Amino acid sequence: MSADTTPLLAYTSADVGYAETVIVSGANLDVMPGEIVGLVGPNGAGKSTLLRAVTGDAQLLGGTLSLAGTDSGALSALERARLVGVVPQQVTAAFSVEAGEFVMKGRHPHIARFAVPGERDLEVARRAMQLTDTLQLAEKHTDELSGGDLQRLALAQALAQEPRLLLLDEPTSHLDLNHRLQVLDLVRDLARDTGVGVLAVFHDLDLAARYSDRIAVVASGAVAPAQTPARAITTATVREVFGVRAVVGIDPVTGTVSVTPVLRDGAVAGVARGRVLVVGGSGSGALLMRRLVLAGWEVSAGALNKGDADQILAEALGVDYALIPPFAPMDEAADRRVAELAERVAAIVVADVPFGHGNVDNLRIAVEHAENGTPLVLLGQVEGRDFTGGTAEALWQRAAQAGAIGPSDADAVLRALEQLG
């Protein structure tokens, strides 16, 4: 990243919108040389409006907007064109021209009126087409090209401007996987190697996290402070902003934030069916917890080790559970917590989790509550899952004597719970 401390773009307490309608208010946002700042948020939140206000296609209704240290209102259209390049969300050509000519339009801010392009103009445009893998399209007409080809040509046109600030409005929406990565890798390299600043709208949170230095969340008419991807994209943020419960972690290959959607809040049944405690672990309870939440049950869980697949999902779902350290056995505190949770439920479900000395107390608590009248559902059989020297099998037998039922799969568990309810 460049050592220049003057922002290429700086919104300060800015209100932006159209006519007299404010879409985003009080925005404080900057982009430094060599930096990629991503904008994420729900549809209609104002992400594109923030980009359009830079080019004058939306209005600055309050506060200030400066470009490379100069108030945007003091810049002529030509000065803005020399400073800012734009790749819009929808790329259209007003009339059919050859692709090479389309890209050459990016040189217009640098060519005197009525002058013809010089050698340098031709070389800059050619290089932009090489970088975007569009040189082979140079003699094809724009009305013959796919949306993906047009989008790459729009990027080539923007690069031909040699801008200091690049605005990208969902720049990969029409691209296949190969070209999506090619375009974003190119933008990242340009920022790093040339000091171009980039403000980009993303709908894909994984891509935003992978390519942005900082991310600002735009929602409910406001812009949150731009932060590192790990701070900007969290389980709580994804649920609050998008209404989606998701597992947010670090991709082991890229080392960047990864978002795995689990369920939409809107998909959860509107009927409250009661509370269920799920005894799981090692990923055995994940499907059950998700299915139960979707069906309208209020779910809690037994003791789960931090980092366990069930613990990660429980966190994403907002499930109450007893947390224990990685690979650690249940302790007295966890024992008490599971017992407290079991007191509040209409039924307990034991997933097909293997039992060892570290987690068999989950089963013991479930059985004790079954003996005191709490309905108990045992998924599968205990054979092959008892690594306690017989303790788990003995508890299983006690559960059967207490009237526990044993469905064979998750669908049967849901049917059994409905009957118990």
C-alpha positions in Angstrom: 0.0 0.0 0.0 1.2 3.5 -0.8 2.7 5.7 1.9 0.6 8.7 0.7 -1.6 9.8 3.6 -4.1 11.8 1.5 -7.3 9.8 0.9 -8.3 9.4 -2.7 -11.9 9.5 -1.5 -13.2 10.9 1.8 -16.9 11.2 2.8 -17.3 13.2 6.0 -20.7 13.3 7.7 -22.1 12.9 4.2 -25.8 12.6 3.2 -26.2 11.1 -0.3 -29.3 10.4 -2.3 -31.5 11.7 -5.1 -33.4 15.0 -5.4 -34.4 15.6 -1.8 -34.4 12.0 -0.7 -31.5 10.9 1.5 -30.5 7.3 0.9 -27.5 7.2 3.2 -26.9 9.7 5.9 -23.9 10.7 8.0 -21.4 8.6 6.0 -17.8 8.7 7.1 -15.7 6.7 4.7 -12.3 7.0 3.1 -10.2 5.1 0.6 -6.4 5.4 0.8 -4.0 4.9 -2.2 -3.3 1.3 -2.7 -6.3 0.2 -0.7 -9.4 -1.8 -1.6 -12.4 -0.9 0.5 -15.4 -3.2 0.1 -19.0 -2.2 0.6 -21.5 -4.9 1.6 -25.1 -4.8 2.7 -28.6 -5.8 1.7 -30.1 -4.8 -1.6 -31.3 -1.2 -1.7 -29.2 -0.1 1.2 -27.3 2.6 -0.7 -24.0 0.9 -1.7 -24.3 1.9 -5.3 -25.6 5.4 -4.4 -22.3 6.0 -2.5 -20.4 5.2 -5.8 -22.8 7.3 -7.9 -22.3 10.4 -5.7 -18.6 10.3 -6.6 -19.4 10.6 -10.3 -22.2 13.0 -9.8 -24.9 10.6 -10.8 -26.3 10.8 -7.2 -26.3 13.9 -5.1 -24.3 15.0 -2.1 -27.1 16.4 0.1 -25.1 17.2 3.2 -21.5 16.9 4.6 -18.5 16.8 2.3 -16.9 14.6 -0.3 -13.3 15.1 -1.4 -11.4 13.4 -4.1 -7.6 13.3 -3.8 -7.8 16.2 -1.3 -10.0 18.4 -3.4 -13.7 19.1 -2.7 -15.6 17.2 -5.3 -17.8 20.2 -6.1 -14.7 22.1 -7.3 -13.8 19.5 -9.9 -15.0 19.7 -13.5 -16.4 16.6 -15.3 -13.1 16.3 -17.2 -11.1 16.4 -14.0 -13.2 13.8 -12.4 -12.9 11.6 -15.5 -9.1 11.8 -15.2 -9.2 10.9 -11.6 -12.0 8.3 -11.3 -12.7 5.2 -13.3 -16.0 3.3 -13.0 -17.2 -0.2 -13.7 -21.0 -0.2 -13.4 -23.2 -3.1 -12.3 -24.9 -3.2 -15.7 -22.8 -2.5 -18.7 -24.5 -1.3 -21.9 -23.2 0.1 -25.1 -25.4 3.0 -26.4 -24.7 1.7 -29.9 -22.7 -1.1 -31.4 -19.0 -0.4 -31.8 -15.9 -2.6 -32.0 -14.6 -3.7 -28.6 -11.3 -2.0 -29.2 -13.1 1.3 -29.9 -15.2 0.8 -26.8 -12.1 0.5 -24.6 -10.4 3.5 -26.3 -13.3 5.7 -25.0 -11.5 5.4 -21.7 -8.7 7.6 -23.2 -11.0 10.5 -24.0 -10.2 12.5 -20.8 -6.6 12.5 -21.9 -7.0 13.3 -25.6 -7.6 16.9 -26.7 -10.9 17.6 -28.4 -10.9 16.6 -32.1 -7.4 15.1 -31.7 -6.7 11.5 -32.7 -5.3 8.9 -30.3 -1.5 8.8 -30.1 0.8 5.9 -29.8 0.7 6.0 -26.0 -3.1 6.1 -26.0 -3.2 3.0 -28.3 -0.6 1.2 -26.1 -2.5 2.0 -22.8 -5.8 0.7 -24.3 -4.0 -2.4 -25.7 -2.4 -3.1 -22.3 -5.8 -2.7 -20.5 -7.3 -5.3 -22.9 -4.4 -7.6 -22.3 -4.8 -7.4 -18.5 -8.6 -8.1 -18.8 -8.2 -10.9 -21.3 -10.3 -9.1 -23.9 -7.7 -8.4 -26.6 -9.1 -11.2 -28.7 -12.4 -9.4 -28.7 -11.0 -6.2 -30.2 -12.6 -6.4 -33.6 -15.9 -7.9 -32.4 -18.9 -5.6 -32.0 -20.3 -4.9 -28.6 -23.8 -6.1 -29.5 -22.4 -9.5 -30.3 -20.8 -10.0 -26.8 -22.1 -11.6 -23.7 -22.7 -9.7 -20.4 -19.5 -11.2 -19.0 -17.4 -10.0 -22.0 -19.0 -6.5 -21.7 -18.2 -6.4 -18.0 -14.5 -7.2 -18.7 -14.5 -4.6 -21.5 -15.9 -2.0 -19.1 -13.0 -2.7 -16.7 -10.6 -2.4 -19.6 -12.1 0.9 -20.5 -11.8 2.1 -16.9 -8.2 1.0 -16.7 -7.5 2.9 -20.0 -8.4 6.1 -18.1 -5.4 5.5 -15.9 -7.5 6.5 -12.9 -6.2 7.1 -9.4 -9.5 5.9 -7.9 -11.5 2.9 -9.3 -15.2 2.4 -8.5 -16.5 -1.1 -8.9 -20.2 -1.8 -8.6 -20.4 -5.6 -8.3 -17.8 -6.0 -11.0 -18.0 -9.8 -11.3 -21.8 -10.4 -11.3 -21.8 -11.7 -14.9 -18.5 -13.5 -14.9 -17.7 -17.1 -14.7 -15.4 -18.4 -11.9 -12.2 -18.1 -13.9 -12.8 -14.5 -15.0 -14.2 -13.6 -11.6 -10.9 -14.5 -10.0 -8.9 -13.0 -12.9 -10.6 -9.6 -12.5 -10.4 -9.4 -8.8 -6.7 -10.6 -8.7 -6.0 -7.9 -11.3 -7.6 -5.2 -9.2 -5.8 -6.3 -6.1 -2.4 -6.3 -8.0 -3.2 -2.8 -9.4 -3.9 -1.5 -6.0 -0.7 -3.0 -4.5 1.6 -2.2 -7.4 0.4 1.2 -8.7 -1.3 2.8 -5.7 -4.8 2.9 -7.3 -7.5 3.2 -4.6 -10.5 1.0 -5.0 -14.1 1.3 -3.7 -16.0 -1.9 -4.6 -19.5 -3.1 -4.0 -19.7 -6.8 -3.2 -22.7 -9.1 -2.8 -20.5 -12.1 -2.2 -19.2 -11.8 1.4 -16.5 -14.4 0.8 -15.1 -12.4 -2.1 -15.4 -9.2 -0.2 -13.4 -10.7 2.6 -10.8 -12.2 0.3 -10.0 -9.1 -1.7 -10.8 -6.1 0.6 -8.3 -4.5 3.0 -11.3 -3.0 4.8 -15.0 -3.5 4.6 -17.8 -1.1 5.4 -21.3 -2.4 6.1 -24.1 -0.3 4.5 -27.5 -0.9 6.1 -30.5 1.0 7.4 -29.4 4.2 5.8 -26.0 4.3 7.5 -22.4 3.2 6.9 -20.6 1.4 9.6 -16.9 2.3 10.1 -14.7 0.4 7.6 -12.8 -2.4 9.4 -10.8 -5.4 8.6 -12.8 -8.2 7.1 -12.6 -10.3 10.4 -14.0 -7.4 12.4 -16.6 -6.3 9.8 -18.1 -9.7 9.0 -19.2 -11.6 12.1 -22.0 -14.0 12.9 -23.9 -11.2 14.6 -23.5 -8.8 11.7 -24.6 -11.3 9.1 -27.8 -12.1 11.1 -28.6 -8.4 12.0 -27.9 -7.0 8.5 -29.0 -9.9 6.2 -31.4 -11.9 8.4 -29.3 -15.0 7.9 -27.8 -17.3 10.6 -24.4 -18.3 9.4 -21.1 -19.9 10.4 -18.4 -17.3 10.0 -14.8 -18.7 10.2 -11.4 -18.6 8.5 -11.0 -20.5 5.2 -8.1 -22.9 5.7 -6.9 -22.5 2.2 -7.1 -18.7 1.6 -6.7 -17.7 5.3 -9.6 -15.2 4.8 -13.0 -14.9 6.3 -15.5 -17.4 5.1 -19.3 -17.3 5.5 -21.4 -20.4 5.3 -25.2 -19.6 5.5 -27.1 -22.0 7.7 -30.7 -20.7 7.5 -32.7 -17.5 6.8 -34.6 -16.1 9.8 -37.6 -15.9 7.4 -37.5 -19.6 6.8 -38.1 -20.5 10.5 -41.7 -21.7 11.1 -43.9 -19.1 12.7 -45.4 -21.6 15.2 -43.6 -21.9 18.6 -43.4 -25.6 19.3 -41.6 -25.6 22.7 -38.1 -26.2 23.9 -35.8 -29.1 23.1 -32.4 -30.0 24.4 -30.1 -31.7 21.9 -27.2 -33.9 23.2 -24.7 -33.9 20.4 -21.0 -33.4 19.6 -18.6 -34.3 16.8 -21.1 -32.9 14.3 -23.7 -35.4 15.2 -26.2 -32.8 16.3 -25.8 -30.2 13.6 -28.5 -31.5 11.3 -30.9 -32.0 14.1 -30.4 -28.6 15.6 -30.9 -26.9 12.2 -34.0 -29.0 11.4 -35.5 -28.3 14.8 -35.0 -24.5 14.6 -36.5 -24.5 11.1 -39.5 -26.4 12.5 -40.1 -23.7 15.1 -38.5 -25.4 18.2 -36.5 -23.4 20.6 -33.3 -25.4 20.8 -30.6 -25.7 23.5 -27.7 -28.1 23.6 -25.6 -30.1 26.0 -21.9 -29.5 26.7 -19.9 -28.9 23.5 -16.2 -28.5 23.0 -15.1 -25.2 21.6 -14.3 -25.7 17.9 -16.5 -28.8 17.6 -18.7 -28.7 14.5 -21.8 -28.7 16.7 -20.5 -25.9 18.8 -19.8 -23.8 15.8 -23.3 -24.4 14.4 -24.9 -23.8 17.8 -23.2 -20.4 17.9 -24.5 -19.6 14.5 -28.0 -20.6 15.3 -28.1 -18.7 18.6 -28.5 -21.9 20.5 -27.9 -21.9 24.3 -25.4 -24.5 25.4 -22.6 -25.3 27.9 -19.2 -24.5 26.5 -16.1 -26.5 27.4 -12.5 -26.0 26.1 -11.3 -28.0 23.1 -10.9 -31.7 23.8 -11.6 -31.2 27.5 -14.1 -33.4 29.5 -17.2 -32.0 31.1 -16.5 -30.3 34.5 -18.8 -29.5 37.3 -19.7 -26.1 35.8 -20.7 -27.7 32.5 -22.6 -30.4 34.4 -24.6 -27.8 36.3 -25.3 -25.8 33.1 -26.6 -28.8 31.2 -28.8 -29.8 34.1 -30.2 -26.2 34.2 -30.9 -26.3 30.5 -32.6 -29.7 30.8 -34.9 -28.4 33.5 -36.4 -25.9 30.9 -37.3 -28.2 28.1 -40.3 -30.2 26.9 -38.1 -33.0 25.5 -34.5 -34.1 25.2 -33.0 -35.6 22.0 -29.8 -37.6 22.1 -28.1 -37.6 18.7 -25.9 -40.5 17.4 -22.9 -39.1 19.2 -20.1 -41.4 20.4 -19.7 -41.5 24.1 -16.5 -41.4 26.0 -15.6 -40.6 29.6 -15.4 -36.9 28.7 -19.0 -36.5 27.5 -21.0 -39.4 28.9 -22.4 -37.0 31.6 -24.4 -35.4 28.9 -26.2 -38.8 28.5 -26.4 -39.2 32.3 -28.2 -35.9 32.7 -30.6 -36.7 29.9 -31.5 -40.1 31.4 -31.9 -38.7 34.9 -34.5 -36.2 33.5 -36.2 -38.9 31.6 -36.6 -40.9 34.9 -38.2 -37.7 36.3 -40.7 -37.5 33.5 -39.0 -35.6 30.7 -39.7 -37.2 27.3 -36.4 -38.6 25.8 -35.7 -39.4 22.2 -32.6 -41.6 21.5 -31.4 -41.5 17.9 -30.0 -44.8 16.7 -28.5 -47.5 18.9 -25.7 -47.3 21.4 -23.8 -50.3 20.0 -20.5 -49.1 18.5 -20.8 -45.7 20.3 -19.9 -46.7 23.8 -16.2 -46.0 24.7 -16.8 -45.8 28.4 -16.4 -49.4 29.3 -20.2 -50.0 29.5 -21.3 -46.8 31.3 -23.1 -45.4 28.3 -24.8 -48.8 27.5 -26.0 -49.0 31.1 -27.5 -45.5 30.9 -29.1 -46.4 27.5 -30.8 -49.3 29.2 -32.1 -47.0 32.0 -33.4 -44.7 29.4 -35.3 -47.5 27.7 -36.8 -48.5 31.1 -37.9 -44.9 31.6 -39.8 -45.0 28.3 -37.3 -43.4 25.9 -38.2 -43.8 22.2 -35.6 -44.6 19.5 -36.4 -43.2 16.0 -34.0 -44.1 13.2 -33.3 -40.7 11.5 -33.9 -36.9 11.8 -37.3 -37.0 10.1 -38.5 -39.6 12.6 -37.2 -37.5 15.4 -39.3 -34.5 14.3 -42.4 -36.7 13.9 -41.8 -38.1 17.4 -41.4 -34.7 18.9 -44.6 -33.5 17.2 -46.5 -36.5 18.8 -45.0 -35.7 22.2 -46.1 -32.1 21.8 
